Amino acid sequence: MLASAVLIIEQAVNDAVTLDGVASGLAVPAEVPMGCREVLGESSVERTVKRLQHAGVAPISVVAPNELSDFVYGLSQKYRDVSFVPTPSWKTSSWKTTNDLWQRLTKSGEPILVIKSGAYVEFDVANLLQFHQARGEDTIRLHDSQGPLDL
């Protein structure tokens, strides 16, 4: 394995919409954050999981509120090495949960990709990990022409 990943799903301000039914064949609650909304057949969360796995990144820990347990469970049924790390609710910050998970994962010595869901961002995972290794930095934050990305 090249690295592991932590995918954080939080509800941003003004991010919720009411949906009925199922997105991407995965059960979703009534209010869904942007990263879980289906666009052209898949959510950006699902696209990110597929891209990471295609690059050999595993395991993928999805930090999300309990309200998304059915959605994340659906991901774990469709894709290998995906696990749910719940936070109590939308009103609870995921940062303590993520920090605890980070502390556990860093003991492996492998790189950890931390991605906050939202707008879908395509990136070359292998190239990113090579760049990270060449730089010798503990952490690297990705930017595009408009500023920092949630990656």
BALUM-203011 format. One record per residue: residue number from 1; residue in one letter; x, y, z of N, C-alpha, C in turn. Coordinates in steps of 0.001 Angstrom, whole numbers, plus 500000, padded with zeros to 6 digits. Each point is the difference from the previous one (the first is absolute). Example, Ala and Ser with C-alpha at 12.3 -4.5 7.8 and 13.67 -1.06 7.14 Angstrom:
2
<rec k="1" r="a" n_east="513190" n_north="494310" n_up="507800" ca_east="499110" ca_north="501190" ca_up="500000" c_east="500900" c_north="501200" c_up="500000"/>
<rec k="2" r="s" n_east="499650" n_north="501050" n_up="499280" ca_east="500820" ca_north="501190" ca_up="500060" c_east="499230" c_north="501090" c_up="500730"/>
END
This chain:
151
<rec k="1" r="m" n_east="500829" n_north="498815" n_up="500000" ca_east="499171" ca_north="501185" ca_up="500000" c_east="500869" c_north="501243" c_up="500000"/>
<rec k="2" r="l" n_east="499614" n_north="500981" n_up="499204" ca_east="500737" ca_north="501245" ca_up="499893" c_east="499757" c_north="500928" c_up="501181"/>
<rec k="3" r="a" n_east="498761" n_north="500025" n_up="500450" ca_east="499595" ca_north="500933" ca_up="501044" c_east="498629" c_north="499574" c_up="500499"/>
<rec k="4" r="s" n_east="499569" n_north="500655" n_up="501077" ca_east="498621" ca_north="499850" ca_up="500452" c_east="499333" c_north="501355" c_up="499822"/>
<rec k="5" r="a" n_east="498696" n_north="500035" n_up="500170" ca_east="499281" ca_north="501257" ca_up="499807" c_east="498946" c_north="500191" c_up="501068"/>
<rec k="6" r="v" n_east="499769" n_north="501264" n_up="500326" ca_east="498921" ca_north="500409" ca_up="500886" c_east="499138" c_north="500950" c_up="499178"/>
<rec k="7" r="l" n_east="498753" n_north="499637" n_up="499806" ca_east="499061" ca_north="500807" ca_up="499243" c_east="498980" c_north="500563" c_up="500976"/>
<rec k="8" r="i" n_east="499969" n_north="501313" n_up="500133" ca_east="499137" ca_north="500668" ca_up="500973" c_east="498768" c_north="500548" c_up="499295"/>
<rec k="9" r="i" n_east="498836" n_north="499610" n_up="500491" ca_east="498747" ca_north="500527" ca_up="499463" c_east="499361" c_north="500849" c_up="501083"/>
<rec k="10" r="e" n_east="499909" n_north="501286" n_up="499727" ca_east="499340" ca_north="500932" ca_up="500907" c_east="498985" c_north="500788" c_up="499204"/>
<rec k="11" r="q" n_east="499034" n_north="500539" n_up="500689" ca_east="499019" ca_north="500839" ca_up="499341" c_east="500478" c_north="501440" c_up="500091"/>
<rec k="12" r="a" n_east="500256" n_north="500603" n_up="498854" ca_east="500418" ca_north="501397" ca_up="499963" c_east="498773" c_north="500886" c_up="500179"/>
<rec k="13" r="v" n_east="500234" n_north="501268" n_up="500320" ca_east="498912" ca_north="500959" ca_up="500120" c_east="499272" c_north="500065" c_up="498656"/>
<rec k="14" r="n" n_east="498680" n_north="499992" n_up="500033" ca_east="499168" ca_north="500049" ca_up="498795" c_east="500261" c_north="498829" c_up="499063"/>
<rec k="15" r="d" n_east="500445" n_north="498882" n_up="500512" ca_east="500362" ca_north="498856" ca_up="499175" c_east="498898" c_north="498961" c_up="499895"/>
<rec k="16" r="a" n_east="498994" n_north="500082" n_up="500849" ca_east="498981" ca_north="498944" ca_up="500037" c_east="498878" c_north="500261" c_up="499006"/>
<rec k="17" r="v" n_east="499533" n_north="498939" n_up="499402" ca_east="498802" ca_north="500048" ca_up="499166" c_east="499125" c_north="498826" c_up="500415"/>
<rec k="18" r="t" n_east="498735" n_north="500100" n_up="499727" ca_east="499112" ca_north="498896" ca_up="500326" c_east="499895" c_north="499091" c_up="498792"/>
<rec k="19" r="l" n_east="500271" n_north="498727" n_up="500209" ca_east="499905" ca_north="499003" ca_up="498944" c_east="499125" c_north="498870" c_up="500484"/>
<rec k="20" r="d" n_east="499230" n_north="499424" n_up="499122" ca_east="499237" ca_north="498807" ca_up="500318" c_east="500604" c_north="498850" c_up="499228"/>
<rec k="21" r="g" n_east="500062" n_north="498841" n_up="500620" ca_east="500460" ca_north="498829" ca_up="499273" c_east="501454" c_north="499704" c_up="500202"/>
<rec k="22" r="v" n_east="500611" n_north="499504" n_up="498940" ca_east="501344" ca_north="499461" ca_up="500077" c_east="500879" c_north="500645" c_up="498952"/>
<rec k="23" r="a" n_east="501234" n_north="500366" n_up="500364" ca_east="500981" ca_north="500540" ca_up="499063" c_east="501063" c_north="498948" c_up="499760"/>
<rec k="24" r="s" n_east="500371" n_north="499787" n_up="498779" ca_east="501046" ca_north="499033" ca_up="499624" c_east="499703" c_north="498599" c_up="500517"/>
<rec k="25" r="g" n_east="498744" n_north="499702" n_up="500253" ca_east="499676" ca_north="498691" ca_up="500543" c_east="500361" c_north="499877" c_up="501469"/>
<rec k="26" r="l" n_east="500432" n_north="501110" n_up="500633" ca_east="500391" ca_north="499988" ca_up="501405" c_east="498955" c_north="500767" c_up="500797"/>
<rec k="27" r="a" n_east="499572" n_north="499468" n_up="501123" ca_east="498999" ca_north="500670" ca_up="500822" c_east="500571" c_north="501293" c_up="500565"/>
<rec k="28" r="v" n_east="499217" n_north="501069" n_up="499949" ca_east="500431" ca_north="501299" ca_up="500513" c_east="498906" c_north="500588" c_up="500884"/>
<rec k="29" r="p" n_east="500369" n_north="500791" n_up="501003" ca_east="498989" ca_north="500643" ca_up="500839" c_east="499330" c_north="501146" c_up="499249"/>
<rec k="30" r="a" n_east="498994" n_north="500601" n_up="500607" ca_east="499251" ca_north="501069" ca_up="499345" c_east="500885" c_north="501195" c_up="499646"/>
<rec k="31" r="e" n_east="500925" n_north="500383" n_up="500871" ca_east="500909" ca_north="501107" ca_up="499706" c_east="501363" c_north="499416" c_up="499665"/>
<rec k="32" r="v" n_east="500502" n_north="500354" n_up="498836" ca_east="501215" ca_north="499389" ca_up="499490" c_east="501038" c_north="501074" c_up="499694"/>
<rec k="33" r="p" n_east="501249" n_north="499855" n_up="500483" ca_east="501034" ca_north="500978" ca_up="499656" c_east="500376" c_north="499883" c_up="498525"/>
<rec k="34" r="m" n_east="500578" n_north="501043" n_up="499464" ca_east="500333" ca_north="500060" ca_up="498588" c_east="500806" c_north="498792" c_up="499530"/>
<rec k="35" r="g" n_east="500963" n_north="499554" n_up="500772" ca_east="500851" ca_north="498886" ca_up="499599" c_east="499273" c_north="498681" c_up="499851"/>
<rec k="36" r="c" n_east="498787" n_north="499892" n_up="500552" ca_east="499224" ca_north="498761" ca_up="499906" c_east="498906" c_north="500083" c_up="498953"/>
<rec k="37" r="r" n_east="499846" n_north="501137" n_up="499364" ca_east="498965" ca_north="500158" ca_up="498980" c_east="500440" c_north="499336" c_up="498704"/>
<rec k="38" r="e" n_east="499074" n_north="499324" n_up="499376" ca_east="500285" ca_north="499323" ca_up="498740" c_east="500057" c_north="501005" c_up="498859"/>
<rec k="39" r="v" n_east="501068" n_north="499916" n_up="499218" ca_east="500152" ca_north="500783" ca_up="498780" c_east="500466" c_north="499037" c_up="498923"/>
<rec k="40" r="l" n_east="499246" n_north="499872" n_up="498942" ca_east="500326" ca_north="499075" ca_up="498907" c_east="500232" c_north="498576" c_up="500507"/>
<rec k="41" r="g" n_east="499149" n_north="499570" n_up="500920" ca_east="500015" ca_north="498613" ca_up="500429" c_east="500804" c_north="499672" c_up="501239"/>
<rec k="42" r="e" n_east="500843" n_north="500917" n_up="500471" ca_east="500805" ca_north="499739" ca_up="501198" c_east="500207" c_north="501294" c_up="500783"/>
<rec k="43" r="s" n_east="500198" n_north="499845" n_up="501297" ca_east="500349" ca_north="501155" ca_up="500830" c_east="501510" c_north="500245" c_up="499899"/>
<rec k="44" r="s" n_east="500434" n_north="501184" n_up="500389" ca_east="501442" ca_north="500270" ca_up="499990" c_east="500712" c_north="499132" c_up="501033"/>
<rec k="45" r="v" n_east="499316" n_north="499634" n_up="501085" ca_east="500594" ca_north="499096" ca_up="500988" c_east="500280" c_north="498647" c_up="499350"/>
<rec k="46" r="e" n_east="499019" n_north="499472" n_up="499272" ca_east="500191" ca_north="498710" ca_up="499343" c_east="501100" c_north="500072" c_up="498935"/>
<rec k="47" r="r" n_east="500025" n_north="501070" n_up="499225" ca_east="501051" ca_north="500171" ca_up="498991" c_east="501386" c_north="500034" c_up="500660"/>
<rec k="48" r="t" n_east="500088" n_north="500684" n_up="501124" ca_east="501280" ca_north="500096" ca_up="500711" c_east="500434" c_north="498629" c_up="500504"/>
<rec k="49" r="v" n_east="499079" n_north="499242" n_up="500578" ca_east="500321" ca_north="498651" ca_up="500480" c_east="500509" c_north="499142" c_up="498842"/>
<rec k="50" r="k" n_east="499301" n_north="500031" n_up="498868" ca_east="500416" ca_north="499214" ca_up="498831" c_east="501391" c_north="500403" c_up="499521"/>
<rec k="51" r="r" n_east="500267" n_north="501291" n_up="499932" ca_east="501299" ca_north="500500" ca_up="499527" c_east="501120" c_north="499571" c_up="500953"/>
<rec k="52" r="l" n_east="499762" n_north="500120" n_up="501293" ca_east="501002" ca_north="499601" ca_up="500985" c_east="500285" c_north="498502" c_up="499901"/>
<rec k="53" r="q" n_east="498950" n_north="499206" n_up="499916" ca_east="500204" ca_north="498554" ca_up="499934" c_east="500695" c_north="499588" c_up="498707"/>
<rec k="54" r="h" n_east="499669" n_north="500655" n_up="498905" ca_east="500652" ca_north="499694" ca_up="498729" c_east="501512" c_north="500258" c_up="500104"/>
<rec k="55" r="a" n_east="500387" n_north="500965" n_up="500821" ca_east="501416" ca_north="500334" ca_up="500189" c_east="500664" c_north="499132" c_up="501065"/>
<rec k="56" r="g" n_east="499246" n_north="499106" n_up="500640" ca_east="500581" ca_north="499115" ca_up="501008" c_east="499978" c_north="500539" c_up="501413"/>
<rec k="57" r="v" n_east="499237" n_north="501054" n_up="500236" ca_east="499897" ca_north="500580" ca_up="501341" c_east="498990" c_north="499185" c_up="500807"/>
<rec k="58" r="a" n_east="500432" n_north="499528" n_up="501162" ca_east="499129" ca_north="499229" ca_up="500898" c_east="500678" c_north="499912" c_up="501350"/>
<rec k="59" r="p" n_east="499271" n_north="499977" n_up="501067" ca_east="498555" ca_north="500110" ca_up="500105" c_east="499534" c_north="501446" c_up="499840"/>
<rec k="60" r="i" n_east="498695" n_north="500157" n_up="499794" ca_east="499380" ca_north="501318" ca_up="499924" c_east="499022" c_north="500094" c_up="501159"/>
<rec k="61" r="s" n_east="500259" n_north="500929" n_up="500908" ca_east="499123" ca_north="500224" ca_up="501155" c_east="499119" c_north="501200" c_up="499697"/>
<rec k="62" r="v" n_east="498694" n_north="499826" n_up="500065" ca_east="499057" ca_north="501075" ca_up="499727" c_east="499473" c_north="500523" c_up="501327"/>
<rec k="63" r="v" n_east="500380" n_north="501239" n_up="500323" ca_east="499548" ca_north="500660" ca_up="501223" c_east="498751" c_north="500795" c_up="499635"/>
<rec k="64" r="a" n_east="498869" n_north="499631" n_up="500601" ca_east="498729" ca_north="500635" ca_up="499663" c_east="499045" c_north="499895" c_up="501180"/>
<rec k="65" r="p" n_east="498995" n_north="500876" n_up="500033" ca_east="499005" ca_north="499930" ca_up="501064" c_east="499190" c_north="498713" c_up="499934"/>
<rec k="66" r="n" n_east="499476" n_north="499584" n_up="501133" ca_east="499161" ca_north="498803" ca_up="500062" c_east="498860" c_north="500042" c_up="498990"/>
<rec k="67" r="e" n_east="499515" n_north="501210" n_up="499662" ca_east="498902" ca_north="500131" ca_up="499040" c_east="500362" c_north="499425" c_up="498631"/>
<rec k="68" r="l" n_east="501290" n_north="499853" n_up="499706" ca_east="500441" ca_north="499460" ca_up="498709" c_east="500432" c_north="498540" c_up="500086"/>
<rec k="69" r="s" n_east="499649" n_north="499325" n_up="501088" ca_east="500459" ca_north="498613" ca_up="500169" c_east="499528" c_north="499094" c_up="498865"/>
<rec k="70" r="d" n_east="498759" n_north="500158" n_up="499529" ca_east="499515" ca_north="499161" ca_up="498902" c_east="500762" c_north="500290" c_up="498705"/>
<rec k="71" r="f" n_east="500277" n_north="501277" n_up="499743" ca_east="500756" ca_north="500384" ca_up="498799" c_east="501403" c_north="499387" c_up="500029"/>
<rec k="72" r="v" n_east="500706" n_north="500141" n_up="501123" ca_east="501366" ca_north="499471" ca_up="500102" c_east="499974" c_north="498466" c_up="500011"/>
<rec k="73" r="y" n_east="499011" n_north="499415" n_up="500641" ca_east="499881" ca_north="498545" ca_up="499973" c_east="499841" c_north="499522" c_up="498553"/>
<rec k="74" r="g" n_east="499211" n_north="500730" n_up="499216" ca_east="499837" ca_north="499667" ca_up="498588" c_east="501332" c_north="500060" c_up="499255"/>
<rec k="75" r="l" n_east="500825" n_north="500999" n_up="500307" ca_east="501341" ca_north="500089" ca_up="499389" c_east="500839" c_north="498790" c_up="500382"/>
<rec k="76" r="s" n_east="499934" n_north="499633" n_up="501281" ca_east="500827" ca_north="498878" ca_up="500466" c_east="499553" c_north="498674" c_up="499383"/>
<rec k="77" r="q" n_east="498744" n_north="499925" n_up="499578" ca_east="499517" ca_north="498800" ca_up="499316" c_east="500468" c_north="499955" c_up="498548"/>
<rec k="78" r="k" n_east="500110" n_north="501172" n_up="499370" ca_east="500410" ca_north="500068" ca_up="498593" c_east="501514" c_north="499963" c_up="499820"/>
<rec k="79" r="y" n_east="500745" n_north="500516" n_up="500972" ca_east="501456" ca_north="500155" ca_up="499858" c_east="500706" c_north="499374" c_up="501186"/>
<rec k="80" r="r" n_east="501113" n_north="499339" n_up="499740" ca_east="500769" ca_north="499335" ca_up="501048" c_east="500738" c_north="501030" c_up="500865"/>
<rec k="81" r="d" n_east="500349" n_north="499600" n_up="501188" ca_east="500823" ca_north="500799" ca_up="500914" c_east="499461" c_north="501402" c_up="500282"/>
<rec k="82" r="v" n_east="498680" n_north="500148" n_up="500025" ca_east="499376" ca_north="501269" ca_up="500384" c_east="499335" c_north="499773" c_up="501346"/>
<rec k="83" r="s" n_east="500348" n_north="500840" n_up="500980" ca_east="499390" ca_north="499858" ca_up="501325" c_east="499383" c_north="501320" c_up="500449"/>
<rec k="84" r="f" n_east="499005" n_north="499900" n_up="500848" ca_east="499265" ca_north="501147" ca_up="500519" c_east="500540" c_north="500364" c_up="501374"/>
<rec k="85" r="v" n_east="500368" n_north="501263" n_up="500160" ca_east="500432" ca_north="500529" ca_up="501294" c_east="498991" c_north="501094" c_up="500348"/>
<rec k="86" r="p" n_east="499006" n_north="499670" n_up="500850" ca_east="498906" ca_north="500941" ca_up="500233" c_east="500331" c_north="501132" c_up="500961"/>
<rec k="87" r="t" n_east="499368" n_north="501136" n_up="499730" ca_east="499936" ca_north="501094" ca_up="500967" c_east="498536" c_north="500049" c_up="500438"/>
<rec k="88" r="p" n_east="499723" n_north="500501" n_up="501198" ca_east="498632" ca_north="499913" ca_up="500523" c_east="498907" c_north="500628" c_up="499124"/>
<rec k="89" r="s" n_east="500249" n_north="501183" n_up="499414" ca_east="498942" ca_north="500650" ca_up="499215" c_east="500595" c_north="501117" c_up="499166"/>
<rec k="90" r="w" n_east="499143" n_north="500617" n_up="499184" ca_east="500431" ca_north="501142" ca_up="499184" c_east="500521" c_north="501137" c_up="500873"/>
<rec k="91" r="k" n_east="499464" n_north="500099" n_up="501199" ca_east="500359" ca_north="501120" ca_up="500878" c_east="501336" c_north="499797" c_up="500702"/>
<rec k="92" r="t" n_east="500574" n_north="498818" n_up="499868" ca_east="501250" ca_north="499678" ca_up="500670" c_east="501152" c_north="500079" c_up="499012"/>
<rec k="93" r="s" n_east="501059" n_north="500683" n_up="500367" ca_east="501164" ca_north="500105" ca_up="499123" c_east="500657" c_north="498642" c_up="499817"/>
<rec k="94" r="s" n_east="500511" n_north="499774" n_up="498803" ca_east="500679" ca_north="498734" ca_up="499716" c_east="501485" c_north="500062" c_up="500328"/>
<rec k="95" r="w" n_east="500505" n_north="501152" n_up="500420" ca_east="501451" ca_north="500151" ca_up="500142" c_east="500591" c_north="499151" c_up="501120"/>
<rec k="96" r="k" n_east="499303" n_north="499843" n_up="501126" ca_east="500538" ca_north="499140" ca_up="501054" c_east="500045" c_north="498555" c_up="499519"/>
<rec k="97" r="t" n_east="498915" n_north="499547" n_up="499376" ca_east="499957" ca_north="498632" ca_up="499465" c_east="501101" c_north="499805" c_up="498972"/>
<rec k="98" r="t" n_east="500165" n_north="500973" n_up="499104" ca_east="501026" ca_north="499914" ca_up="498962" c_east="501387" c_north="499998" c_up="500613"/>
<rec k="99" r="n" n_east="500226" n_north="500826" n_up="501003" ca_east="501310" ca_north="500055" ca_up="500660" c_east="500323" c_north="498667" c_up="500675"/>
<rec k="100" r="d" n_east="499033" n_north="499412" n_up="500674" ca_east="500215" ca_north="498695" ca_up="500642" c_east="500346" c_north="498944" c_up="498948"/>
<rec k="101" r="l" n_east="499281" n_north="500020" n_up="498884" ca_east="500271" ca_north="499066" ca_up="498904" c_east="501392" c_north="500241" c_up="499426"/>
<rec k="102" r="w" n_east="500359" n_north="501265" n_up="499807" ca_east="501328" ca_north="500380" ca_up="499485" c_east="501099" c_north="499433" c_up="500897"/>
<rec k="103" r="q" n_east="499842" n_north="500146" n_up="501304" ca_east="500997" ca_north="499495" ca_up="500942" c_east="500189" c_north="498494" c_up="499851"/>
<rec k="104" r="r" n_east="498897" n_north="499282" n_up="499802" ca_east="500071" ca_north="498553" ca_up="499813" c_east="500676" c_north="499635" c_up="498680"/>
<rec k="105" r="l" n_east="499636" n_north="500686" n_up="498916" ca_east="500512" ca_north="499659" ca_up="498680" c_east="501480" c_north="500369" c_up="499814"/>
<rec k="106" r="t" n_east="500459" n_north="501063" n_up="500646" ca_east="501390" ca_north="500424" ca_up="499811" c_east="500995" c_north="498988" c_up="500555"/>
<rec k="107" r="k" n_east="499552" n_north="499132" n_up="500861" ca_east="500897" ca_north="498980" ca_up="500554" c_east="500470" c_north="499016" c_up="498932"/>
<rec k="108" r="s" n_east="499269" n_north="499893" n_up="498881" ca_east="500388" ca_north="499079" ca_up="498929" c_east="501200" c_north="500528" c_up="499217"/>
<rec k="109" r="g" n_east="500248" n_north="501296" n_up="500040" ca_east="501111" ca_north="500591" ca_up="499267" c_east="499695" c_north="500260" c_up="498537"/>
<rec k="110" r="e" n_east="498826" n_north="499583" n_up="499513" ca_east="499604" ca_north="500253" ca_up="498619" c_east="499383" c_north="501387" c_up="499886"/>
<rec k="111" r="p" n_east="500072" n_north="500599" n_up="498797" ca_east="499321" ca_north="501286" ca_up="499797" c_east="498495" c_north="499861" c_up="500197"/>
<rec k="112" r="i" n_east="499377" n_north="501078" n_up="500433" ca_east="498553" ca_north="500039" ca_up="500195" c_east="499460" c_north="501182" c_up="499210"/>
<rec k="113" r="l" n_east="499074" n_north="499721" n_up="499101" ca_east="499321" ca_north="501062" ca_up="499271" c_east="498779" c_north="500400" c_up="500806"/>
<rec k="114" r="v" n_east="499844" n_north="501283" n_up="500296" ca_east="498833" ca_north="500494" ca_up="500710" c_east="499220" c_north="500868" c_up="499024"/>
<rec k="115" r="i" n_east="498762" n_north="499611" n_up="499757" ca_east="499170" ca_north="500674" ca_up="499010" c_east="498684" c_north="500379" c_up="500646"/>
<rec k="116" r="k" n_east="499626" n_north="501273" n_up="499873" ca_east="498698" ca_north="500444" ca_up="500479" c_east="499085" c_north="500056" c_up="498787"/>
<rec k="117" r="s" n_east="498855" n_north="499317" n_up="500097" ca_east="499114" ca_north="499938" ca_up="498840" c_east="499381" c_north="501357" c_up="499719"/>
<rec k="118" r="g" n_east="499636" n_north="500181" n_up="498788" ca_east="499398" ca_north="501232" ca_up="499508" c_east="500027" c_north="499917" c_up="498492"/>
<rec k="119" r="a" n_east="500494" n_north="501037" n_up="499376" ca_east="500138" ca_north="499956" ca_up="498549" c_east="501004" c_north="498911" c_up="499636"/>
<rec k="120" r="y" n_east="499727" n_north="499286" n_up="498939" ca_east="500880" ca_north="498912" ca_up="499573" c_east="501289" c_north="500577" c_up="499430"/>
<rec k="121" r="v" n_east="501137" n_north="499450" n_up="500443" ca_east="501312" ca_north="500431" ca_up="499530" c_east="500718" c_north="498781" c_up="499434"/>
<rec k="122" r="e" n_east="500431" n_north="500083" n_up="498752" ca_east="500789" ca_north="498917" ca_up="499415" c_east="501469" c_north="500301" c_up="500224"/>
<rec k="123" r="f" n_east="500735" n_north="498981" n_up="500385" ca_east="501436" ca_north="500139" ca_up="500196" c_east="500641" c_north="498652" c_up="499750"/>
<rec k="124" r="d" n_east="501267" n_north="500022" n_up="499634" ca_east="500749" ca_north="498773" ca_up="499734" c_east="500595" c_north="499533" c_up="501324"/>
<rec k="125" r="v" n_east="499425" n_north="498946" n_up="500557" ca_east="500396" ca_north="499518" ca_up="501326" c_east="501469" c_north="499586" c_up="500018"/>
<rec k="126" r="a" n_east="500432" n_north="499220" n_up="499017" ca_east="501400" ca_north="499532" ca_up="499963" c_east="500957" c_north="501174" c_up="499895"/>
<rec k="127" r="n" n_east="499683" n_north="500976" n_up="499158" ca_east="500842" ca_north="501184" ca_up="499837" c_east="500057" c_north="500808" c_up="501298"/>
<rec k="128" r="l" n_east="498862" n_north="500125" n_up="500666" ca_east="499953" ca_north="500718" ca_up="501277" c_east="500885" c_north="499317" c_up="501044"/>
<rec k="129" r="l" n_east="499906" n_north="498666" n_up="500090" ca_east="500806" ca_north="499280" ca_up="500988" c_east="501494" c_north="500073" c_up="499672"/>
<rec k="130" r="q" n_east="500349" n_north="499979" n_up="498711" ca_east="501407" ca_north="500171" ca_up="499593" c_east="500502" c_north="501377" c_up="500402"/>
<rec k="131" r="f" n_east="499190" n_north="501018" n_up="499729" ca_east="500360" ca_north="501379" ca_up="500353" c_east="500199" c_north="500119" c_up="501506"/>
<rec k="132" r="h" n_east="499085" n_north="499409" n_up="500755" ca_east="500080" ca_north="500035" ca_up="501464" c_east="501301" c_north="499351" c_up="500488"/>
<rec k="133" r="q" n_east="500317" n_north="498841" n_up="499441" ca_east="501218" ca_north="499293" ca_up="500398" c_east="501249" c_north="500804" c_up="499631"/>
<rec k="134" r="a" n_east="500011" n_north="500583" n_up="498812" ca_east="501158" ca_north="500772" ca_up="499546" c_east="500229" c_north="501237" c_up="500865"/>
<rec k="135" r="r" n_east="498921" n_north="500619" n_up="500451" ca_east="500111" ca_north="501207" ca_up="500829" c_east="500483" c_north="499697" c_up="501408"/>
<rec k="136" r="g" n_east="499686" n_north="498810" n_up="500499" ca_east="500405" ca_north="499636" ca_up="501346" c_east="499271" c_north="500766" c_up="501091"/>
<rec k="137" r="e" n_east="498882" n_north="500595" n_up="499663" ca_east="499204" ca_north="500758" ca_up="500969" c_east="499041" c_north="499068" c_up="500739"/>
<rec k="138" r="d" n_east="499647" n_north="500374" n_up="501223" ca_east="499014" ca_north="499219" ca_up="500740" c_east="498613" c_north="500141" c_up="499385"/>
<rec k="139" r="t" n_east="499653" n_north="501224" n_up="499625" ca_east="498689" ca_north="500242" ca_up="499395" c_east="500146" c_north="500886" c_up="498771"/>
<rec k="140" r="i" n_east="499105" n_north="499797" n_up="499065" ca_east="499953" ca_north="500827" ca_up="498794" c_east="498538" c_north="500333" c_up="499745"/>
<rec k="141" r="r" n_east="499717" n_north="501261" n_up="499745" ca_east="498628" ca_north="500431" ca_up="499677" c_east="499945" c_north="500349" c_up="498522"/>
<rec k="142" r="l" n_east="499000" n_north="499476" n_up="499317" ca_east="499860" ca_north="500269" ca_up="498578" c_east="499291" c_north="501325" c_up="499772"/>
<rec k="143" r="h" n_east="500418" n_north="500679" n_up="498934" ca_east="499396" ca_north="501276" ca_up="499588" c_east="499720" c_north="499943" c_up="498515"/>
<rec k="144" r="d" n_east="499029" n_north="500778" n_up="499576" ca_east="499834" ca_north="500237" ca_up="498575" c_east="500171" c_north="501497" c_up="499781"/>
<rec k="145" r="s" n_east="499666" n_north="500486" n_up="498818" ca_east="500231" ca_north="501419" ca_up="499694" c_east="499161" c_north="500934" c_up="500868"/>
<rec k="146" r="q" n_east="498963" n_north="499469" n_up="500659" ca_east="499149" ca_north="500842" ca_up="500825" c_east="500260" c_north="499869" c_up="501502"/>
<rec k="147" r="g" n_east="500940" n_north="499125" n_up="500381" ca_east="500323" ca_north="499880" ca_up="501410" c_east="500052" c_north="498567" c_up="500470"/>
<rec k="148" r="p" n_east="500000" n_north="499812" n_up="501340" ca_east="500134" ca_north="498647" ca_up="500562" c_east="498774" c_north="499134" c_up="499754"/>
<rec k="149" r="l" n_east="500265" n_north="498703" n_up="499854" ca_east="498940" ca_north="499014" ca_up="499826" c_east="499834" c_north="499225" c_up="501306"/>
<rec k="150" r="d" n_east="498863" n_north="499375" n_up="500175" ca_east="499745" ca_north="499192" ca_up="501199" c_east="500613" c_north="498612" c_up="499831"/>
<rec k="151" r="l" n_east="501319" n_north="499976" n_up="499741" ca_east="500721" ca_north="498763" ca_up="499763" c_east="501423" c_north="500168" c_up="500497"/>
END
